[in-house]
Amino acid sequence: MRYIKLILLLSFFGSTQEDNLVEKISKILPAGLPINFVEESSIPEFYVVNVANNQILYVSNDFKFVLAGEVIELSNGEINSLNDKYENKLVLSIINTIKPEESIDFISNKEKYRLKIFTDVTCSYCRLLHSEIDEYLAYGITINYLAFPRDGLESPTYKNMVSAWCNTNRQDSLAKLKKGEVIESMNCVNPVEEHFRKGSLIGITGTPTMILEDGRKLSGYIPAEDLIKILENG
């Protein structure tokens, strides 16, 4: 019992410390700016603060300085974006809340890689990508489509994507919409609005946007033969 009480006390203390930190940082940032997470950064004596739609700030431990902009990390002869590291962390945390059954899947029978792709059925590059779906599958790339109606939640595109997600044959319905065909209007409990909200939170503004398994985002159409090179080279 004493051990359990200690665990609860430490958990409460940690939560209180984090809440206090967020409160202090909130006071030096623009009012109402959403904070997604705060943690010690790789920059000595600075916190990293992920805000709004996956934007990165660095705040000094004495709360006197705020750095905004790209930060490059030099390590063992390698050059990496520190911002990407913290952006990818939020992407993964949000993407991992999306249940497997929420996506419309095109599964490779020799799967090597699994990508989440935010798509819009009226987007020309989304249509081009899907017209080559067999090529992606042949390279071992499984595609899990997530919904991102670019014109918002009151648009005809949103309603069409809801219909696709509600159809018993979701793959076929999505493919028809991407060809400009009409499908039966349907409604049900569906994830389209939630996908749009989560996509916006991680900074997606256009389609197609690919989410790699390490949290990296790739924007726009990428031919299968080029995409497989990116995936294989890390």
C-alpha positions in Angstrom: 0.0 0.0 0.0 2.9 2.4 0.9 4.4 1.7 -2.6 1.1 2.5 -4.3 0.8 5.7 -2.4 4.3 6.7 -3.5 3.5 6.0 -7.1 0.4 8.1 -7.0 2.3 10.9 -5.2 5.0 10.9 -7.8 2.5 10.8 -10.7 0.6 13.8 -9.2 3.8 15.7 -8.6 5.0 15.1 -12.2 1.6 16.2 -13.6 1.7 19.3 -11.4 5.2 20.2 -12.6 4.2 19.8 -16.2 1.1 21.9 -15.7 3.1 24.6 -14.1 5.6 24.6 -16.9 2.9 24.9 -19.6 1.3 27.7 -17.6 4.6 29.7 -17.4 5.3 29.2 -21.1 1.7 30.2 -22.0 2.3 33.6 -20.3 5.1 34.5 -22.7 3.5 33.3 -25.9 0.6 35.0 -27.8 -2.7 34.6 -25.9 -4.8 31.6 -26.9 -1.9 29.9 -28.8 -2.6 26.1 -28.3 0.3 24.1 -26.9 0.5 20.5 -28.0 3.4 19.4 -25.9 6.5 20.7 -24.0 9.7 18.9 -23.2 13.4 19.4 -22.7 15.0 20.0 -26.1 18.3 18.9 -27.5 19.4 22.5 -27.2 20.9 22.9 -23.8 18.8 25.0 -21.4 15.9 25.3 -23.8 12.4 23.7 -23.9 10.9 22.6 -27.2 7.2 23.8 -27.5 5.0 22.3 -30.1 2.1 24.7 -30.8 -0.9 25.2 -33.0 -0.8 23.1 -36.2 2.5 21.4 -35.5 4.7 24.5 -35.3 7.9 24.4 -33.3 9.3 27.0 -30.8 12.2 26.9 -28.4 11.9 28.6 -25.0 14.8 29.2 -22.7 14.6 27.6 -19.2 14.6 31.1 -17.6 11.6 32.0 -19.9 13.5 35.1 -21.3 14.0 33.9 -24.9 11.8 32.4 -27.6 13.4 31.0 -30.8 11.3 30.5 -33.9 12.6 29.1 -37.1 14.5 26.1 -38.4 17.1 24.6 -36.1 19.8 22.3 -37.6 21.4 19.6 -35.5 25.0 18.6 -36.3 25.9 15.1 -35.0 28.6 12.7 -36.0 29.0 14.4 -39.4 25.2 14.3 -40.1 23.0 17.3 -40.7 19.4 16.9 -39.4 16.5 19.2 -38.8 15.7 19.4 -35.1 12.3 20.8 -35.9 11.4 17.7 -38.0 12.2 15.5 -35.0 9.6 17.3 -32.8 7.1 17.6 -35.6 7.3 13.9 -36.3 6.7 13.2 -32.7 3.3 14.9 -32.8 2.4 13.3 -36.1 3.0 9.8 -34.7 1.1 10.5 -31.5 -1.9 11.8 -33.5 -1.8 9.1 -36.2 -1.6 6.4 -33.6 -5.0 7.5 -32.3 -6.6 6.5 -35.6 -8.0 3.0 -35.5 -7.1 0.5 -38.2 -10.7 0.1 -39.3 -11.1 3.8 -40.0 -8.9 3.8 -43.1 -9.8 2.6 -46.6 -7.0 0.1 -47.4 -5.3 -1.1 -50.5 -3.0 -3.9 -49.3 0.0 -5.2 -51.1 0.3 -9.0 -51.0 4.1 -8.5 -50.6 3.9 -5.7 -48.1 7.2 -4.0 -47.1 5.9 -0.6 -46.2 2.6 0.8 -44.9 1.7 4.4 -45.6 -1.1 6.6 -44.3 -2.3 9.0 -47.1 -4.6 11.9 -46.4 -6.7 12.2 -49.6 -9.4 14.2 -51.3 -11.5 12.7 -54.0 -11.5 15.8 -56.2 -7.7 16.5 -55.9 -6.1 15.9 -59.3 -2.8 14.6 -57.9 -4.8 12.3 -55.5 -6.6 10.9 -58.6 -3.3 10.5 -60.4 -1.8 8.6 -57.5 -4.8 6.3 -57.2 -4.7 5.6 -61.0 -1.3 4.0 -60.4 -2.4 2.1 -57.2 -1.3 -1.2 -58.7 2.3 0.1 -59.2 2.5 1.1 -55.5 1.2 -2.3 -54.4 3.6 -4.1 -56.8 6.5 -2.4 -55.0 5.2 -3.7 -51.6 3.6 -0.4 -50.5 0.3 -0.8 -48.7 -1.8 2.4 -48.7 -4.2 3.3 -45.9 -6.3 6.2 -47.1 -7.5 8.8 -44.6 -10.0 11.5 -45.4 -9.1 15.1 -45.9 -11.8 17.1 -47.8 -9.9 20.2 -48.6 -12.9 22.5 -49.0 -14.1 21.8 -45.4 -16.8 20.0 -43.6 -19.7 21.7 -45.4 -18.6 20.9 -48.9 -20.0 18.4 -51.4 -16.6 16.7 -51.3 -17.1 16.0 -47.6 -20.5 14.5 -48.2 -19.2 12.3 -51.0 -16.3 11.1 -48.8 -18.8 10.3 -46.0 -20.8 8.3 -48.6 -17.6 6.4 -49.6 -16.7 5.6 -46.0 -20.3 4.4 -45.3 -20.5 2.1 -48.3 -20.1 -1.6 -47.8 -17.5 -1.6 -50.6 -15.4 1.4 -49.5 -12.5 0.7 -51.9 -14.8 0.6 -54.9 -16.7 3.7 -53.8 -13.5 5.7 -53.2 -12.1 4.6 -56.6 -15.3 5.7 -58.4 -15.2 9.1 -56.8 -11.6 9.6 -57.9 -12.7 8.8 -61.4 -15.3 11.5 -61.2 -18.2 9.0 -61.0 -21.3 9.5 -58.9 -22.0 7.1 -56.0 -25.0 6.6 -53.8 -25.4 9.2 -51.1 -25.1 7.6 -47.6 -24.6 8.6 -44.0 -23.5 6.7 -41.0 -21.2 6.9 -38.0 -17.9 7.7 -39.8 -14.4 9.1 -39.2 -14.2 11.7 -42.0 -14.6 14.7 -39.8 -12.2 13.4 -37.2 -9.6 12.6 -39.9 -9.9 16.2 -41.2 -9.5 17.6 -37.7 -6.5 15.4 -36.9 -4.9 16.1 -40.3 -5.2 19.8 -39.7 -3.7 19.5 -36.2 -0.5 17.9 -37.6 -0.2 20.7 -40.2 -1.7 19.2 -43.3 -3.1 21.8 -45.7 -3.1 19.9 -49.0 -3.5 16.5 -50.5 -2.2 14.0 -51.1 0.0 14.0 -47.9 1.8 10.7 -47.1 2.6 9.8 -43.5 5.6 7.5 -43.3 5.9 5.0 -40.5 8.5 7.2 -38.7 6.2 10.2 -38.7 7.7 12.0 -41.7 5.3 13.8 -44.0 5.7 13.8 -47.8 3.4 16.2 -49.6 2.2 15.8 -53.2 2.2 13.1 -55.8 5.3 10.9 -55.8 5.5 8.1 -58.5 5.9 4.6 -57.1 9.4 4.1 -58.5 10.6 7.3 -56.7 8.7 6.7 -53.5 10.2 3.2 -53.0 13.7 4.8 -53.3 12.8 7.2 -50.5 11.4 4.5 -48.3 14.4 2.2 -48.9 17.0 4.9 -48.3 15.3 6.1 -45.1 
